[in-house]
């Protein structure tokens, strides 16, 4: 199953009219004589931690971004400014924490035989990050709640796989049996923004956070953000965010459906990156009942 997500607005860092002489164009004189190019770049990222801690390492040094833009303008020649814009966008997405970038390349001296003020090419590019989200419900119409949650999640996550639903015995106070699933996909949202979206979906569908591990109409857990195999997974332990999920490695109701959604899945456990298949063997499948109910 594939559903396309869109991202809400993030924080922004903008650089405007970074200029240099380049040799981009189709005509021979453009490659020989050169001309001025100007570039506007807007980086979309989560600046909450940088602002709170006043820490440069938690944001992007825009002097480095400007230097990279000038290097691209002055670097190897492209026939099309579309290609120049695409390379600048790719460079920007290489900076940690940048999830989306808008680039406009100005070519005010383009060889057009008519009066004009400017020629521009603009594009937007996003970083797509793999995520894993666990879902459960044991009150009301469990199936309808999970389907509604999947629809909500699809607004901000490009869903690639959804595990068949399973029923699981509850943990904690006496309560009804859960219906659970796990979905995988990609997003351009940073972890806190995605978590806020998940909490918003829970609230809209009637979730109340009253009893820890108590019954609920809907529970959405962000298990993993990024790829541990490439050491690109987000790792943080804070009051408002802990990733990877601190108890996922010991929860059969997460691991069993996750393995069905992605047989090659891995999870960071402490300092190790462990196949989910191995974790299922360790934890076992007790309390998880495969009913093969499709989402």
N, C-alpha and C positions, 0 to 999 in steps of 0.2 A: 504494500500500500504506500502511495506517495502523495503527500499533501503539502502544498507550498505555504510557507509561513512568511510573514512580514514583520518588521521590527519597529517598535515604537521609538520615539526620539530619545537620543542619549545626550550626554554632555558633548561639547564641541570645542576644539581648538582650530582657529582659522588663520591662515597666512594668505595675504592678498598681494598680487602684483609682484611676486618674486621674479626678477628680470635678469636676463643674460643674453649674450649673442650666441645664436646657434646657426646650424647649416642644414636645416630641415626644409624639404620641398622637392617637387618633381623636376623643376627647371634647373639646368646646369648652373646658371648664374646664382641661384639660391644656395647651391652647395659650395660655390666658389667664393662668393662675396659675403654671405651670411646676413643676418638681420636680427632685430630684437624680438624676443619672445617673452611673454609675461605669463605667469602661472598663479592661479588661485587654488588653494588646497584647504579643505575642511576635514578634520579628523573627528570621528565620532567615537567616544570612549566613555568609560565610567570614571569620573574624577572625584568620587566621594572619598575614597581612601587617601588620595593625594592631598585633597583639601583639608581633611581631618588631621592628618599627620604632618602636613607641610613638608612632604617628602618628594624630592625630584624623582627618585627611583620608581615612584608609583604613577608617574605621568610620562609624557613624551617631551624631550628637549627640542623645542621648535627651531632652535638654531641648527641642530643636526638635520632636521627636516628641510630647512631652507638650503643648507649646503648640498643635500642630496638632489634637490630640484635643480640647482645651478649645474651640478655635475651632469645631470641628464640633458639639460639644454645644451651645454657645451660639448657633450660627448658625441658618440657615433651618430651619423646623419640618418634620419628617417625620411622617406618620401612623404609620409602623411603625419600631420600633427595628431591624428587619432592614435597612431602608434606611440608617439611621445607621451600622450596623456595616459595611455594604458600602462606604460612602464613606470611612470610616476606614481600611479595608483597602486601598482604592485609593490613598489618600494615602500609606500606608506603603510600598507597592510603587513609588512614585515616587522613593524615596530610592535613590541609587546603591548597588549591592551587596546590596540586600535581594532575596532570591529567593523568599521565602515569608513569609506573615504569618498569625498566629492572632489573632482579635479576639473578645472577649466583652463585650457591653454589658449592664450590670446596670440594672434599673429597680425598685428596692426599694420605691418608693411607688406602684406601679401600682394603678389603681382596681379592685381585686378585692374583692368583698364577703365574703371568707373570710380567716381567719388564714393568713399565709404569710410566709416570710423574704425571698424575692427572686424576681425574674423575670429570666431571662437569655436572650440569643440569642448563639450562638457560630458562627463560620465561619472557614474557612481559604481563603486565596487564594494562588495562585502566579504568579510572573512566568514566562512561557514565552519562551525566548530561542532564536533560530535558530542551529543549529550544522551544521557540515559535517565528516564523518569519512571518511577514506580507508582502504581495507582491501586487504590483499594477502596471498597465501600461495603458496609454491612447494615445499613439502615435504609428503609424505603425501597424504591425500585433500584436495586444495585446496578443492574445492567444499564438502565437508562442514565443513571448518574455517570457511569464510566464513559458511555458514548458521548454524553454532553461535554464531559471533561476533555475527551479526545478532540472534539470539534473546537473547543476553546484553545487547547494547546496548539492546534494546527495553525492558528493565527500567528504564532511566534516561533514555531518549530517546523522545519520541513521533515515530516515523519517518513521514515523509511520502513520500519517494521513494527508491528504490534503483536505481542505474543497472544496465543489463544488464552481465554480466561481460565483461571483456576479458582477453586474454592479452597480456603485455608482456615484452619482452626485459629481462633483469636488468641492473642497474647494479652495478659492483664486481667481485668475484671471480667466476670461472666457476661457474655454478650453473644449476639448472633454470629454465624459464620460469615467470613468475608468473601467477596468476589475480588480477585486481584488480576492485574496484568502489568506488563512492563513494555514501554515503547522506547525505541531508539530513533534518533534523527540528528539533524544539524540545525544550528541557530547562529544568528549574528549578534545575539544578545550576550552581554557579560553575565556572570553568575547571579549577582544581586538583582539585576533587572529581570532575569528569567524567573528567579525565585519569587519576586514580587508579582509577576504575572500568574504564577501557579497559585499563590495565596489569593489573588483576586478571583481566579476561577473557583477556588474552594468557597469563598465567601458568596459569590453569586449563586452557587448551587446549594447554599444553606449550611455550609460547614460551620460548626461551633467548636471552639477550642476550650473545652471546659475540664475534661478529665484526661489525664495523660494515659495513653494507650486505651482510652475508652472507646465506645462505639461512635461511629461517625458516618454521615451520609457520603463523605468523600475525603480521601487523604491522598495528596500528591507530594511525592518526595523526589527532590533532585539528587540523584545518586552519584552522577559523575559528569564533569564538564571538561571536555578535552580528551586527549588520547594518551593514556599512560605508556603505551608502547613507544611513543615518540617523545616522552617526557614533556608533553604539552598540556597535561591535565592540570586544572586549577587545584592548588593545595593551600588550604587556609583553615585555621581554627580560630573563630571569633564568635562574639556573642550572637551576631546576627547571621552567621554563615559558617558552616563546617563542611568542607569538601576534601576528599570524597566523603560520602555519607558514612558516619562513624560506625554504624551497626549493620550496614548492608552485607558485609562479609559473613555475618552469622545468621542471616534471615533467609530461611528456605523459601518464604513466600515472595521474596525478591529474586533470589538466585535461580530458582527453578524456572519461572517464566522468562527471566532474562536469557537464560541459556537457550530456551526455545526460540526466542526472538533473534538471538545472535550466538550461534554455536562457537564462534571464535572469540567471544567477549573476554576481556580481562579487567581486573579491578586492582587498584593499588591498596595494599594492606600493609600499613607501616612503611617499611623501606622496600618492600617487595611488590612486584607486579605479578599477580597470580591469575591463571586462567579461571574463569568462572566455573568451568567444568570440574576443576580440582576442588573448588570451594563447595560445590554441590556434593561431591563425594565425601567431603569432610563433614559437612553439616547434615547431610541426608535429606530425604524427601518426606519425612514424617510430618503429618499435619497438612500436607499439600495434596489436593485431590484434583487430578487433571480431568476436566469435563469436556474439553475440546469444543467449548463454545466460542465461536468466532466473534470478534468485535464488529 
